[in-house]
Amino acid sequence: MARPLAKRDDPPPPDARAPFAQTPADVLAVQHVDLQHGLSTDEAISRRERYGPNRLPDVQQRSALTRFLLQFHNLLIYVLLAAAVLAAAIGNLVDASVIVAVVVLNAIIGFIQEGRAERALEAIRAMIDPHAAVVRDGVRLDLAAEDIVPGDLVLLEPGTRVPADLRLVRARNLRIDEAALTGESLPVDKSIDPVPPEATLADRTSMAFSGTFIANGTATGVAVATGPQSELGRISALVGTVEKLTTPLLRQMDRFARLLTVLILFTCAAVFAFAVYVRDYPWPDAFMVVIGLAVSAIPEGLPAVMTIALAIGVQRMAVRNAIIRRLPAVETLGSVSVICSDKTGTLTRNEMTVRSTLTADGLFDVSGVGYQPHGSFTAHGAPVDPAGCGGLIEAARAAILCNDAELRHSDGEWTVNG
């Protein structure tokens, strides 16, 4: 009996030969790399030619002409353009020009807004220029992340981004923020010990995955998957297969446009037949009346008004540092009635601060918001000078010595690095 084909988004079956299930020595042997010297330069060049650069496939961008022409992809716009052509055909150039001007203005507004969003996204991508420290020929080198190949020994330090899927071979107090991959907001403890082959992605503690960040500690890992073969690449491929849905506003507009078009065509046909066969109008005059009726019945200002309203929403979102790529997307959030989030705090600011401290001197409450260095200490509701409390001083000293984070003030905000 034939086995059913696995779906593309199904997890791969357990494999005892998976890097996370093997010992570091076995993984190094499979990759033919020495822990002290890493790959040779010639071998790295050969593997890059074999596996390709360590980057995700580029998404084909729509040309400016395509984006502009798509602004006319609306049933009401089609009816307006048809009315303009008919009006021009019978010699009424003024009405035709006005109709075309309204349609073109609507297209220009939408095109400009989408162009701003595209440029904003490109600016963000340009800011991301990841590098990685690797060992080749026994020498530490700083390379562009796209030059990493399977078998490279990658050195990880606090605050750096993991450039590829790595099997950890050395680790010291290593904790990795995998929120971008698993949704867990808290950093995960990592080690070099193998895990069972059936371990899920979040439980593969012997791996460091591409796109995640080192929160604490240092490590050395051997690259086992790069580019599209990494877990991040697999997610990217799955995203490409997601069915594109239409926003509620566009669905309502499509229904309205179809209903209005049918009513207008039926009414115009009835008026034309009545004028020609009942009132004995010459058919050119009757046709001109019908064209005027159709143009007046079509809300040619509706697409423009809708576009302007969405554009205002996009601008307000941009002020709050939220980039909207396509105008109708800004309306979708307004149609949301329920937001489901898990208990890990993924949707929060991802800030953790001390609210109370228990020492040998007693329980102290700490005030303040976020990472701003403002607040006070109180005990039983009364202000306390921390300099006079030895327990608090010792607790603060232990906290300082047990982490390598730095508090930084940049662009009016306090952030933690490390």
N, C-alpha and C positions, 0 to 999 in steps of 0.2 A: 504494500500500500504506500503510495507516494506521500511524502511529508508535505504539509501545506507551506506555501511560501511565506516567509516572515515579512511583516510590513516594514516599511523603510524606517519607521520611528520605533520599532521594537528594539530593546537592548540586545547586544550580542550575547550568545550563550556563554556560560562559564568556560573558561579556558585556563588550564593549569599552567600553560606557557605564557600567560599574560604577564607583562613586566611587573605589575604590582603584586603578583602571586609568587614571583621568583625572588631568590636572594640577590643582594647586590652583586656578588661575584658571578652569579649565573647571567645576570643582565649584561655585565661588562663583557663576559665571554661571548655572548650572542652578538653584541655590537662591535666586537673585535677592537676594544679600546683599553688602554692602560690607564689606571687611576692616577698615576703620577705624571704621565706625559700627555695624555689626551690623544686626539687625532693628530696625524701629521698634516701639514698644509696641503700636500698633494692628494692625500686621501680625502680631505675635506672638500677640495675642489671637485674631485671625482664624484663624491656623494651629492654635492649640490647639482651637478649635471644629471645625476640619476633621479633624485627626488624633487628637484626644483626648488625655488625660493620658499622661505618660511613665511608665507603670507597667504591670506585668504584670497580666493579668486575675486578679481575686480568686478563689481556690479556694473553692468552696462548702463551708462547714463543716457537719459533722453536728450536729444539735441534741442537747441532753443527753438528751432522751427517746429519740431514735434510738440513741444510744450505749448507753443502758441496755437497750433492748429487744434489741439485737444480742448482749448477753451471754447471752441464752437460745437463741441460734441454734446449737444442738448437738443431735445425735440422741439422746444419752443424756438430755439435759435434757427433750426432748420426751417420751421414754418415762416419765421420772419424773413429769412433769406429768400425763400421761395416767393413770398409776397413782394419783396423788393425786386426780384427778377421780373415778375409779371407786371409790376407797376412800370418798370423801365421799358418793358417790351411794348406797352401801349402808349409810351411817350410821356408818362408822368414822372419826370426825372427828379422833381423836388421831393416827392414822397419817397421815392426809392433811395435818394441820398440820405434823407433823415433816418430811414430804417437801418441802412448800412452803417451810418455813423454811430447809432446806439449799439448795434451789435459789436462793432469794432472796439468801441470804448469799453464795453463789458469785457471783451477778450484781453485788452491791454491791462486792465486793472488786475485780472486774475493772473496774467503772465508775470507782471511785476512782482506780485506778492509771492508767487512760487519761486521766482528767481532769487528773491531775498532769502527765502528759506534755504534754497540750494547753496547759496554763497555762505550762509552761516554754517551749514553742515560741513562744507569744504574747509572753512577756516578752522573748525574743531579738529577735523582729520589732519590738517597741516600742523596743528600744535602737538600731535602725538608722533613723536619720533623715537620709538623705543630702541634702546641699546642693551647689550648684555655682555657680561664678563665671562670669558671662556678660557679653557686651558688647551693650547695647541703647541705641539713640539716642546712641552714642558714649560711654556711661557704663558703668563696671563695676558690676554688680549681683550680689548674693548671693541666689539663688533656690532654692526647693525643687526637687529633681531632677525631680519630676513635672510641673513647669511648663516644662521644656525642650521646645522644638518643633523640627522639622526646619528648618534654616537658622540656628539660633542659633549664635553664636560662643562657644565654651566655653573657658575658661582652665584649664589643667591645671598643677598644682604637685605636688611630692613629697608622698606620703602621702595624696593625695586619691583618691576613687573616680571612675572614668569614668562619667558619668550616662547616656550614650547612645552609639550607634555614631557615631564621629566620623571625618571625613576630615581628617587633619592638614594644616594650611596653614602652620604655623610650628612648628619644633621645635629645641630646643637640648639636646644631651646626654640625649635622652629615652630612658628604659628603662621598660618596663611589665611588671608581673607578671601574666601571663595564665594562671596555674595553674588558676584556676576554670573557664576556658573550654577550654584546650587540654591541660591536664595537665602542662605543662612547668613545673618548679619554679623554673628560673632566669629572671630578667627578660629581656625581648627588646628589642633595640635597634630604635628607630623612626626614620623619616625622612619627609620630605614627597615623596620621589620616587615616581612611579607604579610599579606592579608589573604583570606580565602579567595579562591577564584570567583565565587558567586557574590562577592562584595559589591554593593551598589556604588555608584559614583561618589556619593558623599562619604562613604566608609573606606575609600581607598587611601588610607593615611600614609602609605608609602609613596604616593605620587604628588607631584606639583603640576597643576594644569595650566595650560597657556591662558593668559589674560588675567590670572589671579595676582594678588599682591602679597608681598612678604610683610607681615605685621611685626614679627619679632624673630630674633635668632638669625643664624647663618646656616648655610647648607651647600652641598655640592650634589648635582643631579646629572644623570646622563640622559640626553635627549632620545626619546623612543618614538616620538611622533611629531611631525611638523606640518604646518600649513593646513590643507584640507583634511589630513589624516588625524589631526588633533581632535579632542573633544569639542573645542570651540568651533572647529571647522565642521564637525558633524552637526552641531546645532545650527550653524549658518546654512548648511545644506537643507536641513529640515525647515528652516524659516522660508527658504525659497519655494517650498512645496505648499505653503499655507494658502488656502483659498482666500482671495481678496473679496472682502465684503463691502457692500454699499452702506453708507451712513444713513440713519433714519431720515435726515432732511432730504438727501438726494432721492431716497425711495418715495417720499411724499411728493417731491417735485416731479418725478417721473410719472407717478399716477395722475397728478394734476395736469401735467402737460398732455398725456394721452387723452384724458377725458375732455380737456378743453379743445384739443385739436379735432376730435370727433364732433363735438358740438358745433364748432366754428364751421367745419366743412359741411356738415348737414344743414346748418342754417344758411350758409352762403349758397348752397345748391338750391335750397327751397326758394330763397329770395330771387336768384337768377331765373329759375323756372317761372316764378310768378310774374317777374317784370317782363320777360320776353313773351310768354304764352298767354298771359292774362291781360297785362297792360300794354302790350304791343310796343315795348321799348326796343330800339335798335340794340342788337346784341353787344356792340362795343360800349355803348353807354351803360347797359346793364352790367357788363363785366366790370367797368370802372367802379360802379357802385358797390359791387360785391367785393372788389379789392379793398376799397375804403372801409367797408364793414369788417372784413377780416383783419385788417391792420389795426383798426380801432378796438376790436375785441381782444386782440392778443396783448397781454400785459408786458410790452417790450421793456418796461422799466424794472420788471421783477428780477430778471437775472442780474442786472446792475445793482439794484438795491441789496439783493442777497449777497452778492460778491463784496460790496462795501461793508455790510454788516459783519461778514466773516473776516474781512481784512482788519476791521477794528478789533475783533476778538483776537486775531493773530498778534496784533501790536501789543495788546494788553498782556498776552501770554509771554511775549518776548521781554517785556519789562520785568516779568517774574522769572526770567532765565529759562523759559520753556520754549523750545523751537518747534514750530508746526510746519511740516513740510508741504502739506496740501491743505488748501483752505477748508474744505468740508470737514476735515478731521477735527477742527476746533469745536464743531457743533456736537460731536459724539459724546463728549464728557457731559454736556448738558442733558443728554438723554439717559444718563446712568442713574438708576434708582437704588442699586445696592453695590457696595464695594466690599469684597471679601479679602481679608488679609490674614496671614498666619500670625502666630504668637511670637515670632522671632524678632519683630520690629524691623523688618526689611524696608518698610515704607517710611520709617522715621528718619531723623537726621543722623542716625548712627553715631550718637555721642553718648558716652558713658561717664558720669561724674559721681563722686562720692557725696552721699547725703548724710551719712552719720558714721562716726568712728567710735569703737569701743576699745578702750585701753584700760590699763591698771588704775588710772586715775578716774575712770567713770565713762559715761556715754556722752559724746559730744555731737551736736547737730551742726551741719555745714550748710550754709546758704549760698546762693549764687545760681546763675543760669549758664549751661553749656560750658565752654572752655574759657570764657572771659574771666580774667583774674580779679574778680570782684566778689565779695561776700564776707561772711563773718562766721565765727564759732560761738556757739551758745551751749550752755549746760543748764538744764532745768529751766529754760527760758531766759536765763541771764547771760549777758555777753561775757565772753572769756578771752583773755589775752593768750594766744597760743604759745608765745615765747616763755610764759611762766609755767607751762604744762610739759613736764619732761616726757610723759607718755606720748603726747601728740608729736613732739619733736622727733622722738625715736621712730614713730610710725611713718612720719614724712620722710625721714632719712632712709628707712627700709624701702619705701616706695620708689625713691629716687635711684637707689642703688640696684634695684631689681628690674629696671627697664631702661631702654635706650631711646625713648620717645623725646621729641623736642616740641615745645609749644612755640608757635610762630604767629606773628601778627602781619597779615598781608591783605591789602585792599579793604581794610576796615573790618576784617573777620579774623578770629582766632582759630587756628587749626592745629592738629597734632600730626606730626610726621614721625612714624616709627611705632 
